[in-house]
């Protein structure tokens, strides 16, 4: 039942959580009061966080927000700071910094001393290559400790980091890296995924030839440890690890939009904004403390890798995994959670739904998960059934926090709070310091109604700018065109009277039937209740003749052995009619082999809609940016056959 409470914080959590201590320091006694205080005066809030976390920097932090314009906000203008300096501050050299495992390496650990040594030698090598403040260093590397050390080394110099996962296609990597003219490329020779080895040296050769700005390519032998020149370029060093303090808004890293159409947006984030926001995110909202082990399944091509790196800002130990999360079966990650003693297990809604569909039980075969306290979910909306499954499988003491944010800000807008109940199907809270509202088409805030997700006051993790967008035109068009001076994110959201939220998917993929708008997530939630269906995609294609009519097909991937017959079609219609809306029963149900997704797992709803409307497929989506381009190709062929009148 929607809104039913599944979990409540204990008295001890309310008292001992970092958020509880921060709330008490402000003289407040409940989360909603704390949130209202945090957005009433955002400058005061971020200054309070600065003091609470005892941030070390040069200059005067008393002026938190010199200009509150959006876009164009100026945070802590008198401050010089270093993100990696905070990572290493006050660490016990012998304590564990991170755990790591991959399909090529057994589970192992790096101490803080090892991480410092590796970072120092990469930094020294980059310095010899002439890398310094303002240069860009890019990585074509997997989620392994060397990648984290390389990022920390790059940022310690005041250089700027960008990364692509080594499974990205050549064109996708070039489209991202060529925009920022990197000085150095760090890469691996290849990787293993699902038991298969993938040699990436031919791709690296093409990158070397194409990226004319490169001074050097450095290769880590990952598939074959005997190859590469990593140790030659980055030999062991006795040089101390030092940190270049830079202005608060100095570029830390560049993240990229999914790039389903056109060149990906190169989104620049600053040292100070990410440092402050990620301390808030992980220490307050995630309650990561000493003794915790923080895992999130991600590749280096998703913003959650950057969030995982920021786990190093906390007192928790970070857990990395590189490989296929469902091979030989989805129990791989639960096995890792047991072996690594994970306390916070972060994943995607798609993974949870996949475990449900496959019958994977986290505690099967005697798997001991006694350390596990919290489950994090992001990437797409988690269904009510997904909430129920977590508590059925992992017990009523588990804290499930679902979050929603974006690459654009590299943080949640809405997500977890250790001080609030978990209600089925809802995200617990609006994030501290984030003035989230739901607006109707006229720009009026609404509560308990679906509206556009907007942010009415600046956040320090909002992009500094887009790369190669000198006058800010593309930046403004991306977020501020609909409501000038207000960030419009492009998601549908409903804020509950209790301060929770439900996210309904992208507003540009909305299904509008008879004047009733509905997010696709509601339809998927209904459809995926059918045990015969493992994945789905729905679009609403307008009549090209402008009649106002539309065609709404539902595409489904069936479980092995299931058949799309009249009985199943009627069952799906009944589920949608009951759970979502009678107006949103599809005009047609079509069985397909796969649903096209971006490499971060997002559905290609809008590009598919464009193709079915007759748009050029090359302009609708970049195939190299897709997880499974063959699934998109199916829609291209399907649209062609429909347009010619051939049997579809």
Buried (B, 14 or more C-beta within 10 A) or exposed (E): EEEBEBBEBEEEBBEEBBBBEBBEEBEBEEBBEBBEBBBEBBBBBBBBBBEBBEBEBEBEBEBBBEEBEBBBBBBBBBBBBBBBBBBBEEBEEEEBBBBBBBBBBEBEBBBBBBBBBBBBBBBBBBEEBEBEEEBBBBBBBBBBBBBBBBBBBBBBBBBBBBBBBBBBBBBBBBBBBBBBBBBBBBBBBBBBBEEEEBEBBEBBEBBBEBBEBBEBBBBBBBBEEEBBEBEEBBEEBEEEBEBBBBBBBBBBBBBBBBBBBEBBBBBBBBBBBBBBBBBBBBBBBBBBBEEBBBBBBBBBBBBBBBBBBBBBBBBBBBBBBBBBBBEEEBBBBBBBBBBBBBBBBBBBBBBBBBBBBBEBBBBEEEBEBEBBBBBBBBBBBBBBBBBBBBBEBBEEEBBBBBBBBBBBBBBBBBBBBBBBBBBBBBBBBBBBBBBBBBBEEEBEEBEEEBBBBBBBBBBBBBBBBBBEBEEEEBBBEBBBEBBEEBBBBBBBBBBBEBBBBBBBBBBEBBBBBEEEBBBBBBBBBBBBBBEBBBBBBBBBBBEEEEEEEBBBBBBBBBEEEBEBEEEBBEBBBEBBBEBBBEBBBBEEBEBBEBBBBBBBBBBBBBBBBBBBBEBEBEEBBBBBBBBBBEBBBBBBEBBBEBEEEEEB
